[in-house]
Amino acid sequence: MLKVLIILAIIYFGYRHLKNKMLGDMGAGGGQNGTRQGHADDVMVQDPECGVYFPLREGVPGMVNGETLNFCSTTCRDAYLKKHS
């Protein structure tokens, strides 16, 4: 009986060791998709027309008085430009 318990303990600790080693290879902090926990994927900005927040990389740029503003859609951009021109 003692041999069985020792073998099960070896298998369990071997499994834990391999699991930790494999997860450790994902990088420091290894969160989902290989990203670090607490690290923002993209900056969120607010649409000046409708007020919705969206990722900056998905924004639609528009020039207003020499300043580039980002909008959530072309509809919001066009409405804002129409009001402020």
C-alpha positions as CSV (number, residue, x, y, z in Angstrom):
1,M,0.0,0.0,0.0
2,L,2.9,2.4,0.8
3,K,4.4,1.8,-2.6
4,V,1.1,2.8,-4.3
5,L,1.0,6.1,-2.3
6,I,4.6,6.9,-3.1
7,I,4.0,6.2,-6.9
8,L,0.9,8.4,-6.8
9,A,2.8,11.2,-5.1
10,I,5.6,11.0,-7.6
11,I,3.1,11.2,-10.5
12,Y,1.2,14.1,-8.9
13,F,4.4,16.1,-8.2
14,G,5.7,15.3,-11.7
15,Y,2.5,16.6,-13.2
16,R,2.6,19.8,-11.2
17,H,6.3,20.4,-12.1
18,L,5.6,19.9,-15.8
19,K,2.5,22.1,-15.7
20,N,4.4,24.9,-14.0
21,K,7.3,24.6,-16.4
22,M,5.1,24.8,-19.4
23,L,3.1,27.8,-18.1
24,G,6.4,29.5,-17.1
25,D,7.5,29.4,-20.8
26,M,4.6,31.8,-21.7
27,G,6.6,34.7,-20.3
28,A,6.5,36.8,-17.1
29,G,3.0,37.2,-15.8
30,G,1.7,34.8,-18.6
31,G,-2.0,35.7,-18.8
32,Q,-4.4,34.7,-21.6
33,N,-3.1,34.9,-25.1
34,G,0.5,35.4,-23.8
35,T,-0.3,39.0,-22.6
36,R,0.8,40.3,-19.2
37,Q,-1.8,40.7,-16.5
38,G,-2.5,44.4,-15.8
39,H,-1.2,45.4,-19.2
40,A,-3.6,47.4,-21.4
41,D,-3.9,46.0,-24.9
42,D,-5.0,49.4,-26.3
43,V,-5.9,52.9,-25.1
44,M,-9.6,53.6,-24.6
45,V,-10.8,57.0,-25.8
46,Q,-14.1,58.8,-25.7
47,D,-16.0,59.8,-28.8
48,P,-16.6,63.6,-28.6
49,E,-20.0,63.3,-30.3
50,C,-21.8,60.4,-28.7
51,G,-19.6,59.8,-25.6
52,V,-19.0,56.1,-26.1
53,Y,-15.6,54.7,-25.2
54,F,-13.7,52.6,-27.9
55,P,-10.1,51.4,-28.6
56,L,-8.0,54.1,-30.2
57,R,-6.8,51.8,-32.9
58,E,-10.4,51.3,-34.1
59,G,-11.1,55.0,-34.2
60,V,-12.1,57.1,-37.2
61,P,-9.9,60.3,-37.2
62,G,-11.2,63.7,-38.0
63,M,-9.5,67.1,-38.2
64,V,-11.2,69.9,-36.2
65,N,-9.5,73.3,-36.0
66,G,-6.1,71.7,-36.7
67,E,-6.6,69.1,-34.0
68,T,-7.1,65.4,-34.8
69,L,-10.0,63.9,-32.9
70,N,-11.0,60.2,-32.9
71,F,-14.6,59.1,-33.3
72,C,-16.2,55.7,-32.9
73,S,-17.7,55.8,-36.4
74,T,-17.9,57.8,-39.6
75,T,-21.5,58.7,-38.6
76,C,-20.4,60.4,-35.4
77,R,-17.4,62.0,-37.1
78,D,-19.6,63.5,-39.8
79,A,-22.3,64.7,-37.3
80,Y,-19.6,66.4,-35.2
81,L,-17.9,68.0,-38.1
82,K,-21.3,69.3,-39.4
83,K,-22.1,70.9,-35.9
84,H,-18.6,72.4,-35.6
85,S,-18.0,73.8,-39.1
